[in-house]
Amino acid sequence: EDDYVDEDGYVPNEDDKYYVTLADSIRDDLSYSVEKHEYTFFDDDDNVDIYVEYVTVEGGSLASEDKINEALEEGAMYYAKEFGSEDATDIMIYVESYVTYMDEDTLSVVVSEEVLWGYDGQVDLYCMNFDLTTGALLYNTNLIDASEELAEDFRDMSDYQNGYIEYLDEISDDE
């Protein structure tokens, strides 16, 4: 389609109706910066492969830089700490972090997690939003005005990005 962009080279911009895929939107014109860090562990004998990418912030007049960085690292490292013990076998953990929004007051980081153990697996996707003036973790209700229009836009966006999902049509706009 006309909106298709190669995922490897995708960079979001204000004119995009929807993100094509998860991508960083890192700015370098702010009083603080973000850095990406990696944690890896590989054990071929026990079939353990762990890769975790997480974000930290530094600089500027951040109220709670250490608190924010601790939350970002702990959030991304959750499964690696929970299942990546020395006794683990047959597990693959792959975690990527994306800076999806940043300005002088707010930082949003989306964490994408894939965990496979034996024949079971799970995929998680969640966002951590921080008020950089207070260091507080913001919840969706602090950022989004939930309305019927948002619900309709969400369904349209999901159809575009994911195809039809019956569950979304079965729930009410309030849900």
N, C-alpha and C positions, 0 to 999 in steps of 0.2 A: 504494500500500500504506500501512498504518498508519505505517510508519517513514519515509515520504517527507517530506522537508523541502525547501522551495525552496532551491536551491543558492546563490542570491544572498544569502540571509539566514541561511545555516547557520552555527551556532556550536556546536562540539563540546562535550559535557559528559560527566561521569563515567557517566551512565546510558545513553549510546549503546552499543549492541552493536557497531556498526561506524561509521566515518566515512561520511558520505553522499558527500562530495567532499573534496578537499584544502581545508583551511581553517586559518587562524591560531588558535592557542590562546595568545595573549599575556597574560601576567600583569603586573599593576602593583603587586604587593605584595611584590616581592623587592628585594634590595639593589642590583641592577643593572637596566638597562633595555635594550630592543632598539629599533633605529630601522631603518626601511626607506629605501633609496636607489634612485634610478633612473638608468640610463644610456640615452640614446636617440640614434639616428643615423638620418637619413632622407635618401635621395638619389633623387628622382623620376626623374632622367635615367638612372641606372643600375639602377633598380628594386631599391634596397636599403632595407630597413626593419628596424631593430634596436631591440628594447626589452629591457632587462635590469633586473630588480628584485633587489636583494640586501639582506642584513641585516647590521647591525653591532651590537655590544654595547658598553655603557659603564657605568662606575660600579661600586660594590661593591668587593670585594677580589679582582677577577679576576687570576689568576696571569699570564696571557699575553694580555691584551686585544688588543694589536697583532697578535700571531701568529694569534689566533682570527679577528679581523676581516680579516686578509690572506687567510686560507684561505677565509672565506665569500665575499669579493669575487672572488677568483681562480676559485673553483669556479663561481660564477654567470656570470662574464665569459668563461669558456673559449671558447665558440663565437664570441662577439663579437670576441675577440682573434685567434682562429684563422682565421676566415673574413670578418671585417668590415674587411679592409684597404681601402685606397683603390682597389685594382684590382678589388674585388668587383663582380659584377653578378648580377642576378636571384636575390637571396637575401633570405629573411625569417628573422629569429631572434627568438624570443619566449621569454623566461625569467622565471619567477615563483618567488619564494622564500616558503616558509611556515614560520613558527615553530610546530611541532607539539607541542613539549613544552619546558617550562622550569621548573626549580626552582633552589635555591641551588647545587646541585652539578652539574647537567647541563643542556645546551641541545641540542635537536634541531631541525635545519632541513632541510626537504625542498625540493629544487630540481626544478622541472618545466621541461623544455626542449623546444622545438619548433623544428626547423630545416628550412627548405624552400629548395632551390636548384634552379632550373629545374623539372623534373618529378620530381625526387627529394626525399626528405625523411626525417627521422628524429625520433623522440620519445624522450626519456630522462627518467627519474625516479630520483633518488637522494637519500640522506639523509646529512647530516653531523652526527655526535653528538660533543659536546665535554665533557670533564671540566673543569669550570670552576675546580676547585682546582689542577689541574696544567697546564691548557691543552692537554692531549693529545687528539688525535682518537681517538675510541673506535670500535671495530669491532663488528659485530653480535654476535660471540662474547663481547664484554665485557658486552653488555646483555641477550642473549636466551639462555635455556636451550633449546637445540634438542632437541626430543623428538618422539615419535610424536604426542602430544597437540597440539603446536604445528603439526605438519604437517597434521593433520586440521582444526584450527581455521583454518589458512591456506587450505586448499582450500574450506572452507565460506564463509569471508569472500570469497574470490575469486569463487565462484559467485554470491554475493549481489550483489557490486559489479559484476562484469564479465560474468556469464553463464558458461556452460560453456566451459572451455578444455581441449581434449583432451590437450594436453601435460602438464598437471598430473596427470591420471589415469594417464599412462604412466610417470611417474617414481616411484621408491620414496620412502618416507618419509625415508630417510637422505639421498637426493639433495635 
